[in-house]
Amino acid sequence: MNRGWPTAHSTELDGWLVRRAAGVTLRANSVLPAGAPYDLGKALDYVETLYQAHGITPSFQISPAAQPTDLDARLAARGYVVKNPTSVQCAAVAEVLAALPSPTVEVNISPVADDAWMQFWWQNDGRGGSAEQAVARQILHRGAALYARIVVDGRIAAIGRLALVDDWSGLYCIAVDPAFRRQGLAQAVMHGLLQEATTRGIGQVFLSVLADNTAALALYARFGFSTVSRYHYRVKG
C-alpha cells in the first residue's frame, strides 16, 4: 500500500520510513514504522522536529506490524490521538469480477490521470487548493496505475484508480458525481479496472475502508473482499 500511494519524500530512520508530501493526505505524511529504532526517544524527537519544520503534524500509521510493538502505547502517552481506524481488505481479482455485474456503460481506461480526471477527483474528494492538488497529482503519477472514467452526456460521471504493484493491485479514488449515484457506476469502474488488470497478469486486489463504514464493508464483502489487517493513525494532539 505504501508503493500504491507513493509519497514525494521519504527518509529512512533506523527501520522507520518517514514520509512527507507537503501535508497532502495522511498516508503520505506519516511514519511507516516497519522496524524498531535503537533509541526510540531520539527517533520520536527527530520525527517531530522534521515534521514540524515542514509544517506537518507528526503522525504514525499503526498496524499490527508496527515496531516497536508498544509504539501505539508510547505514542498515546506522548499525547498522540487515534484517527481514522481502517480495515485493509483483499480479494482475488477473478472472484471480484465474477461477483460484479457486467457494466452497461463504457468504462474508459488510461495509464495517466489527465487534467479532467484530476479536476473531477479533486472536486469530489480533494482537500485544499491548487497547490495541494499539484502535490496530489505528483503522488498519483509517482507509481504505476490505471485510471478509469465513465462519461455520460459529455461529462465525467465516475472515476477510479487502480495502483499496480508487482502482481498486486490497489483500488483508490473511486468517486461518482452526486447526480449519477445509485446507478451502479462505482461498480462499473471497479469492473473496468480489474478487467484490465487481468490482461496484465495481476491476480490480487487490495483496498482500505474506514472501519465504521458499515455500508461499504457490507458491499465489499458481497464482492469477495475480506479484512486481512487493520491500521489507524496516531496524530500528535
C-alpha positions as CSV (number, residue, x, y, z in Angstrom):
1,M,0.0,0.0,0.0
2,N,2.9,2.3,0.6
3,R,4.0,1.7,-3.0
4,G,0.5,2.1,-4.3
5,W,0.3,5.7,-2.8
6,P,4.0,6.8,-3.0
7,T,5.0,9.9,-1.2
8,A,7.0,12.8,-2.5
9,H,9.8,12.5,0.0
10,S,10.8,9.8,2.5
11,T,13.6,9.4,5.0
12,E,14.7,6.1,6.4
13,L,15.2,6.3,10.1
14,D,16.6,3.1,11.7
15,G,13.7,0.9,10.5
16,W,11.1,3.7,10.1
17,L,10.0,5.3,6.8
18,V,9.3,9.0,7.5
19,R,7.1,10.1,4.6
20,R,6.4,13.8,3.6
21,A,4.3,15.3,0.9
22,A,3.6,18.8,1.9
23,G,0.8,17.7,4.2
24,V,-1.4,16.2,1.4
25,T,-3.1,13.0,2.6
26,L,-2.3,11.5,5.9
27,R,-0.8,8.3,4.5
28,A,1.8,10.3,2.6
29,N,2.6,12.4,5.6
30,S,3.0,9.8,8.3
31,V,5.7,7.4,9.6
32,L,5.5,3.8,8.5
33,P,7.2,2.1,11.5
34,A,8.4,-1.1,9.9
35,G,11.4,-1.7,12.2
36,A,12.3,-0.8,15.8
37,P,14.8,2.1,16.2
38,Y,17.7,1.5,18.6
39,D,16.8,4.7,20.6
40,L,13.0,5.2,20.4
41,G,13.1,8.6,22.3
42,K,15.6,10.1,19.9
43,A,13.7,8.7,16.9
44,L,10.5,10.3,18.1
45,D,12.2,13.6,18.7
46,Y,13.7,13.5,15.2
47,V,10.3,12.8,13.6
48,E,8.5,15.6,15.5
49,T,11.3,18.1,14.7
50,L,11.3,17.2,11.0
51,Y,7.6,17.3,10.5
52,Q,7.1,20.5,12.4
53,A,9.9,22.1,10.4
54,H,7.9,21.3,7.3
55,G,4.6,22.4,8.7
56,I,3.3,18.8,9.0
57,T,1.5,17.4,12.1
58,P,3.6,14.4,13.4
59,S,1.7,11.2,12.6
60,F,2.3,7.5,12.6
61,Q,0.5,4.7,10.7
62,I,-0.1,2.0,13.3
63,S,-0.8,-1.6,12.2
64,P,-0.2,-5.0,14.0
65,A,3.2,-5.0,12.3
66,A,4.3,-1.6,13.8
67,Q,7.6,-1.6,15.6
68,P,8.4,-1.5,18.4
69,T,5.4,-3.5,19.5
70,D,4.5,-1.0,22.2
71,L,4.7,2.0,19.9
72,D,1.0,2.7,20.0
73,A,1.0,2.9,23.8
74,R,4.2,5.0,23.8
75,L,2.6,7.5,21.3
76,A,-0.6,7.7,23.4
77,A,1.5,8.5,26.5
78,R,3.2,11.2,24.4
79,G,-0.2,12.9,23.6
80,Y,-0.9,11.3,20.2
81,V,-4.6,10.6,19.5
82,V,-6.2,7.9,17.3
83,K,-7.5,8.9,13.9
84,N,-9.2,7.0,11.1
85,P,-9.3,3.4,12.2
86,T,-9.2,1.5,8.9
87,S,-9.7,-2.0,7.6
88,V,-7.4,-3.4,5.0
89,Q,-9.2,-5.8,2.7
90,C,-8.0,-8.2,-0.1
91,A,-9.6,-10.4,-2.7
92,A,-8.7,-12.4,-5.8
93,V,-9.4,-10.3,-8.9
94,A,-11.2,-13.2,-10.6
95,E,-13.5,-13.6,-7.6
96,V,-14.4,-9.9,-7.6
97,L,-15.0,-9.9,-11.3
98,A,-17.3,-12.9,-11.0
99,A,-19.4,-11.1,-8.4
100,L,-19.5,-7.7,-10.0
101,P,-22.3,-7.1,-12.6
102,S,-21.1,-6.5,-16.2
103,P,-21.1,-2.8,-16.9
104,T,-23.9,-1.4,-19.0
105,V,-21.8,1.7,-19.8
106,E,-18.4,2.2,-21.4
107,V,-15.5,2.4,-19.0
108,N,-12.5,4.2,-20.4
109,I,-9.1,3.2,-19.1
110,S,-5.9,5.2,-19.3
111,P,-2.4,4.9,-17.8
112,V,-2.4,8.6,-16.7
113,A,-4.7,10.9,-15.0
114,D,-5.3,13.9,-17.2
115,D,-6.5,17.4,-16.2
116,A,-10.2,16.5,-16.5
117,W,-9.8,13.3,-14.3
118,M,-7.8,15.2,-11.7
119,Q,-10.3,18.1,-11.6
120,F,-13.2,15.7,-11.1
121,W,-11.4,13.8,-8.3
122,W,-10.3,17.0,-6.5
123,Q,-13.8,18.4,-6.7
124,N,-15.3,15.3,-5.2
125,D,-12.6,14.1,-2.8
126,G,-9.8,16.7,-2.6
127,R,-8.8,18.8,0.3
128,G,-7.1,22.1,-0.3
129,G,-6.4,24.4,-3.2
130,S,-4.3,24.4,-6.4
131,A,-1.0,23.9,-4.5
132,E,-2.3,20.8,-2.7
133,Q,-3.8,19.5,-5.9
134,A,-0.4,19.7,-7.6
135,V,1.1,17.7,-4.8
136,A,-1.7,15.1,-5.1
137,R,-1.0,14.8,-8.9
138,Q,2.6,14.0,-8.1
139,I,1.6,11.3,-5.7
140,L,-0.7,9.7,-8.2
141,H,1.8,9.7,-11.0
142,R,4.8,8.5,-8.9
143,G,3.7,4.9,-9.2
144,A,2.2,2.8,-12.0
145,A,-1.6,2.8,-12.1
146,L,-4.6,2.7,-14.3
147,Y,-7.2,5.4,-14.4
148,A,-10.9,4.8,-15.2
149,R,-13.7,7.2,-16.2
150,I,-17.3,7.0,-17.2
151,V,-18.6,9.8,-19.4
152,V,-22.3,10.5,-19.6
153,D,-23.7,13.1,-21.9
154,G,-20.3,14.6,-22.4
155,R,-19.4,15.0,-18.7
156,I,-17.5,12.7,-16.3
157,A,-19.9,10.8,-14.1
158,A,-17.5,8.5,-12.3
159,I,-13.8,7.7,-11.9
160,G,-11.4,5.4,-10.2
161,R,-7.7,4.5,-9.8
162,L,-6.0,1.1,-9.7
163,A,-2.4,1.1,-8.4
164,L,-0.2,-1.6,-9.9
165,V,2.3,-3.1,-7.5
166,D,4.0,-6.3,-8.9
167,D,1.3,-8.9,-9.0
168,W,-1.0,-6.9,-6.8
169,S,-3.4,-4.0,-7.5
170,G,-5.0,-1.5,-5.2
171,L,-8.3,0.4,-5.6
172,Y,-8.2,4.1,-4.9
173,C,-10.0,7.4,-5.7
174,I,-13.4,5.9,-6.7
175,A,-15.8,8.8,-7.0
176,V,-19.2,9.3,-8.5
177,D,-20.9,12.6,-9.4
178,P,-23.8,13.1,-6.9
179,A,-26.2,13.4,-9.9
180,F,-25.3,9.9,-11.1
181,R,-25.2,8.0,-7.8
182,R,-27.1,4.8,-7.2
183,Q,-26.8,3.8,-10.8
184,G,-24.0,1.2,-10.4
185,L,-21.3,3.4,-11.8
186,A,-18.8,2.7,-9.0
187,Q,-19.2,-1.0,-9.6
188,A,-18.7,-0.4,-13.3
189,V,-15.5,1.5,-12.6
190,M,-14.2,-1.4,-10.4
191,H,-15.1,-3.9,-13.1
192,G,-13.3,-2.0,-15.8
193,L,-10.2,-1.5,-13.8
194,L,-10.0,-5.1,-12.7
195,Q,-10.8,-6.5,-16.1
196,E,-7.8,-4.5,-17.5
197,A,-5.7,-5.8,-14.6
198,T,-6.3,-9.4,-15.6
199,T,-4.7,-8.7,-19.0
200,R,-1.6,-7.7,-17.1
201,G,-1.5,-11.0,-15.1
202,I,-2.5,-9.3,-11.9
203,G,-4.3,-11.7,-9.6
204,Q,-4.9,-9.9,-6.3
205,V,-6.5,-6.6,-5.3
206,F,-6.5,-4.7,-2.0
207,L,-8.3,-1.6,-0.7
208,S,-8.7,0.3,2.5
209,V,-12.0,1.3,4.1
210,L,-12.8,3.2,7.3
211,A,-13.7,0.7,9.9
212,D,-17.0,2.4,10.8
213,N,-18.2,2.5,7.2
214,T,-20.5,-0.5,7.6
215,A,-22.3,0.0,4.2
216,A,-19.0,-0.1,2.3
217,L,-17.8,-3.1,4.3
218,A,-21.0,-5.0,3.5
219,L,-20.8,-4.1,-0.2
220,Y,-17.1,-5.2,-0.5
221,A,-18.0,-8.5,1.3
222,R,-20.5,-9.2,-1.5
223,F,-17.7,-8.9,-4.0
224,G,-15.4,-11.3,-2.2
225,F,-13.3,-8.9,-0.1
226,S,-12.3,-9.9,3.4
227,T,-10.4,-8.0,6.1
228,V,-6.8,-9.1,6.4
229,S,-5.4,-6.4,8.6
230,R,-6.2,-3.1,10.2
231,Y,-4.4,0.2,10.9
232,H,-5.1,3.6,12.5
233,Y,-3.1,6.8,12.7
234,R,-1.6,8.3,15.9
235,V,-1.6,12.0,15.4
236,K,0.1,14.4,17.8
237,G,-2.5,16.4,19.7
